[in-house]
Amino acid sequence: MPVDILVLGATGFTGRLITRYLYNHPQRGAFTFAIGIRSQSKGEELKKSLGLDDSVKIVQVDVNRYEDVEAAVKETKVVINVVGPYWIWGTNVVRACAEHGRRYVDLSGEPHFMKKIIERYDFVSTKTGAIIVPGCGFDSIPADLLVFLSNRTLKNALGPDAQLGLSQTFYSMKGGISGGTLATLMTEAEIVPKYKLLEAQKDYAVSQARGRPSPPPAAAVRMPFSSQYGAYFPMAIPNRSVVQRTFGINALIASYGHLLFGVDEAKEKEAELRPLVYGPEFRYAEYLTVGSSKLVAVVVSTFAKLLLLLVFNFAPARWLMKLFMPRPGQGPSDETMEKGWMNVTNYTECASSPGVWAKSVMRGQGDPGYLLTASMISEAALGLVLDDASLPSSAHLGGVLTPSTGLGGVLINRLKATGRIQFESEIVRADEESRKDR
């Protein structure tokens, strides 16, 4: 019997969290789901360890075998894929969803994988109506949704023609690391061709339109309206890729809506589509908040870049990391994850009204990379299953999308309803008090 959601990789560390989250969800009676696992016995062990009843089916599937994946995908509406590294294991799943018009979410923070599936399956997905949304966890939902919110706040305050300029996101967080995260890093260092990595890291590499060049790398950047400094953030490039794809998708739809929707429908949707455009002056960057010392920011940036240099260029450094870091399937304890948190803040300046900024904040209680990520990707999948009529127009065109173009306000509302995640957005000016737009 077909199911609403199929969780691929349910026995992995994050997969277990997602399975548990879905099983205990307040809307549990409104959807069905299954766990996709290579071994029936491991599936039974998982069900027993999490206390799952027989309403949760086991689907045997090997992601290496396209025939297995295709058969499983045909029997579901939305696939949650947490089998990584995605460069190795993700392509068959995206292909099946694209070819059969299914919906798909994953946790990839891999720009090279995103570029590959765009080149291979974006066009097919627009023809079948498939909605493919990579990056539905801590990478890259906060980045994408906060710029989306800042844009909306500026347009609400200044009008639909307001143009975005510099947009910066600053991350503060407490969380752990799992073996799966390490495996992805090792794959990038040892398996993905270097030229593929470099191509995917270029400005607007996965966007249909180009904006202004991103701000050049800096060891220390002062947060607007604050004494805090930001340092180099390792996930800035994957997150920037997603934000820039949103920029491109919205620009494309605004310019060619009459071809994509038809002239009459495009006119009806103009009030929805016009305010989504960020504008030609848009540029984006991210940083890790480290405190009020510029020197500390410089030291953190230098150390982080040196560590990545060692990992990507020296095999002994990778050997040491593998020796001491968690293995695949391992991660923080429940108690440790409950003590985690995130506070992500975006500042976006209005290019057409200099000195006027939007400040948007996403706060969460729980480990951002695991506990909160399980909530994020699960709510993204549920939005695609249960909230079809409320999805943005861009979602109904199909294709390889982003959290904001595939789900938009639906996802924000769902994340608010979890009780773990809060959003707020306001206009800030240098010469007057802020006015909140929650």
Disulfide bonds with the S-S distance in Angstrom:
none
